[in-house]
Amino acid sequence: MVRLITQNLLSCPSRACAYPTNFPLSFRNVTKLEMVEADFNEEFLRGVLSRLEWQALRKSAAELGNTDLPEQSPDLTRPEAIPLDLLKSLHHVLLEIVVADGEMVCPQCEHVYRIKDSIPNMLLAEHEIRR
């Protein structure tokens, strides 16, 4: 499923691209969003915070119509200091918003990764694969 927690970890694997200009993949032509209820797990959320790219997460959430996250990143290196209300907002954004149909697009090469039935097609042709 394409949840923002997954999308926040993806970058374009094309041979023509390299980090950081191939990240984050942008959402485009999203025709179906689903809200999938997920149990709140504070320990899991605090554990995943250090792996998040805050500005990329805010950008992706905004592309999907969610502007609940603060502009300024909390101190992700100190997850124990993140307030519970922000953790609950993050839980919703990261784990409950699912892109069911749409596209993710590389900001560098503009390759389009289609999302159908919540599954992204991240396959590339042989000549596009980075080695």
PLY file of the C-alpha trace (Angstrom):
ply
format ascii 1.0
element vertex 131
property float x
property float y
property float z
element edge 130
property int vertex1
property int vertex2
end_header
0.00 0.00 0.00
1.15 3.51 -0.70
1.07 5.17 2.69
3.08 8.29 3.38
5.41 6.31 5.64
6.37 4.24 2.58
6.46 7.13 0.13
8.75 9.08 2.50
11.39 6.35 2.07
11.18 6.01 -1.73
13.41 7.64 -4.29
13.63 7.15 -8.04
15.85 4.14 -8.84
16.46 5.26 -12.45
20.00 5.22 -13.80
19.54 8.88 -14.74
18.86 9.94 -11.15
20.80 10.29 -7.92
19.96 11.31 -4.38
19.02 13.96 -3.29
17.50 15.23 -6.54
15.44 12.05 -7.05
13.60 12.53 -3.74
10.81 12.89 -2.76
8.59 11.41 -5.39
5.66 13.78 -5.87
2.04 12.73 -5.96
0.15 13.60 -9.12
-3.25 12.75 -10.60
-4.42 11.11 -7.38
-7.97 10.00 -8.11
-8.61 7.85 -5.07
-7.54 8.22 -1.45
-8.58 5.84 1.28
-8.55 6.32 5.02
-7.56 3.05 6.66
-7.90 2.96 10.40
-4.75 1.79 12.15
-4.12 1.16 15.84
-2.09 3.93 17.45
1.33 2.60 18.49
3.32 5.29 20.28
6.47 3.19 20.59
6.53 2.42 16.85
6.02 6.07 15.91
8.75 7.30 18.22
11.06 4.65 16.74
10.44 5.65 13.11
10.79 9.42 13.61
14.54 9.52 13.04
14.08 8.04 9.56
11.62 10.70 8.37
12.48 13.51 5.98
10.25 16.19 7.54
9.99 18.68 4.67
9.36 15.86 2.18
6.62 14.48 4.45
4.97 17.91 4.78
5.12 18.39 0.99
3.59 14.98 0.27
0.88 15.40 2.89
-0.01 18.81 1.42
-0.21 17.29 -2.08
-2.90 15.01 -0.67
-4.74 17.86 1.06
-3.42 17.41 4.59
-1.88 20.50 6.15
-1.96 19.40 9.81
1.80 19.04 10.24
3.74 22.03 11.58
6.14 23.82 9.23
9.01 23.51 11.65
10.29 20.00 12.17
10.28 18.73 15.72
13.62 17.46 17.02
13.45 14.01 15.43
16.65 12.98 17.19
14.78 13.23 20.51
11.60 11.22 19.87
10.78 11.12 23.59
10.31 14.91 23.48
7.65 14.84 20.72
4.26 15.80 22.19
1.51 13.17 22.09
-0.83 15.38 20.02
1.82 15.70 17.28
2.41 11.93 17.41
-1.32 11.39 16.83
-1.25 13.73 13.82
1.79 11.89 12.48
0.05 8.55 13.03
-2.84 9.70 10.86
-0.65 11.16 8.11
1.87 8.31 8.00
-0.32 5.28 8.54
-3.97 6.01 7.80
-3.87 7.92 4.50
-3.54 5.48 1.59
-3.18 6.47 -2.06
-5.30 3.91 -3.90
-5.01 5.33 -7.43
-2.70 7.98 -8.84
0.92 8.54 -9.68
4.26 9.29 -8.07
6.66 11.33 -10.19
10.43 11.71 -9.90
11.41 15.37 -9.48
14.61 14.81 -11.49
13.79 12.62 -14.51
9.99 12.97 -14.28
9.49 9.21 -14.58
5.91 8.34 -13.63
5.25 5.49 -11.21
1.60 4.54 -11.44
-0.39 3.51 -8.38
-3.28 1.15 -8.99
-5.34 -0.51 -6.25
-2.88 0.91 -3.67
0.11 -0.81 -5.31
2.88 1.30 -6.87
4.55 0.02 -10.02
8.20 0.79 -9.30
9.54 -1.46 -12.07
11.89 0.08 -14.61
13.01 -1.13 -18.01
16.44 -2.80 -17.99
18.17 0.25 -19.52
16.77 2.52 -16.78
18.14 0.58 -13.81
21.04 2.10 -11.87
23.98 -0.25 -11.37
0 1
1 2
2 3
3 4
4 5
5 6
6 7
7 8
8 9
9 10
10 11
11 12
12 13
13 14
14 15
15 16
16 17
17 18
18 19
19 20
20 21
21 22
22 23
23 24
24 25
25 26
26 27
27 28
28 29
29 30
30 31
31 32
32 33
33 34
34 35
35 36
36 37
37 38
38 39
39 40
40 41
41 42
42 43
43 44
44 45
45 46
46 47
47 48
48 49
49 50
50 51
51 52
52 53
53 54
54 55
55 56
56 57
57 58
58 59
59 60
60 61
61 62
62 63
63 64
64 65
65 66
66 67
67 68
68 69
69 70
70 71
71 72
72 73
73 74
74 75
75 76
76 77
77 78
78 79
79 80
80 81
81 82
82 83
83 84
84 85
85 86
86 87
87 88
88 89
89 90
90 91
91 92
92 93
93 94
94 95
95 96
96 97
97 98
98 99
99 100
100 101
101 102
102 103
103 104
104 105
105 106
106 107
107 108
108 109
109 110
110 111
111 112
112 113
113 114
114 115
115 116
116 117
117 118
118 119
119 120
120 121
121 122
122 123
123 124
124 125
125 126
126 127
127 128
128 129
129 130
